Amino acid sequence: MRNYTTSEQEGEKLKELFVDGLKDIYWAEKNLTKALPKLAKAATSEDLRDAFEMHLSETEGHVEKVEEVFEIIGEKAQAKVCPAMEGLIKEGEEVIESTDKGTVVRDCGLIMAAQKVEHYEIASYGTLRTLARMLGHNDAADVLQEILDEEGAADKKLTDLAESHINEEAAQE
């Protein structure tokens, strides 16, 4: 692990960036708890529905873990609108609106939309974990790493579902 040194002024700017990123991902996770049930309901495949429902439970835990990170660093848990996640959630809703109910093509689109969300979260949590370490908040970094690991596992699960049967069935539909 690399040791970082920053001036006091740089440290304050870095902390502002870190806290702003936490506010952003906090909003994202809270809003995903509202979006995931819609994706689960729209899924045709029982396996995909189960994956969305399982990730909903994890996402609720992520909200709590982000709150824990705020507490660790001595900041009030506060959400700030995340335009990127807002757009990704809207994209998932558009997949539902533009595909036929009960089709595997819809599931293929839902997986694509969900993986975009996971990749955004993976990038966000990876950066936040690194910033936490740079700022000397190793306990916070450990919590962020836990979330990052779960996001990576969710992404892998979606890939496995797509590759196991969903994409092939969608091509035949």
Buried (B, 14 or more C-beta within 10 A) or exposed (E): EEEBEEEEEEBEEBBEBBBEBBBBBBBBBBBBBEBBEBBBEBBBBEBBBBBBBBBBEBBBBBBEBBBBBBEBBEBEBEBBEBEBBEEBBEBBBEBBEEBEEEBBBBBBBBBBBBBBBBEBBBEBBBBBBBBBBBBEBEEBBBBBBBBBEBBBEBBEBBEEBBEEEBBEBBEEE
